[in-house]
């Protein structure tokens, strides 16, 4: 089956979709580590173990910050892979060049 190649607006849309997925991944990782920091901080507050001292109130914010720094390269890889796979799926289907039955 013959599939038409992607037009320029469709290619821009695929790249934009990849960037949206990458940014969503970055935000998700950052929010996840924020929740981990908040959970550890609350656990330490109620049980006294581990003793975090003056860092206890800042643990959730530190998780948010370091999660963002971790999320940037992971989000970039996700954006690259999503955009590449969507753009290369079109090229791979063009190479098949099957005749309709």
Phi, psi and omega in degrees: 000133182273133178240132180292145177293157180291139176279171181299316177297326177292320177296319177297320177297320178295317179295318178297319177298319177299319178293321178296317178295320178296318178293320176298322176296317178298315180293321179295317178294318179296316179293323178297315178288333172297315179294323177296315178297320178295318179296314179296320179296315178293321177298317179293327180292319184276331182255338183082000178235129353283155179280110184263345178064226184285352181274350185301312181293338185264358186295320179294320179291323176295320176298322178296316182292310181290331174295324177294317179294327175286323183289334181298306179292325179294317178296323178294319178294317179297315179299317180297314183292322179294311181296318181295318182292322180288326178282326181280337175300322179294318181290322180293323180288333177291329182286336181294315176049051178281148178272139178293146181257000000 
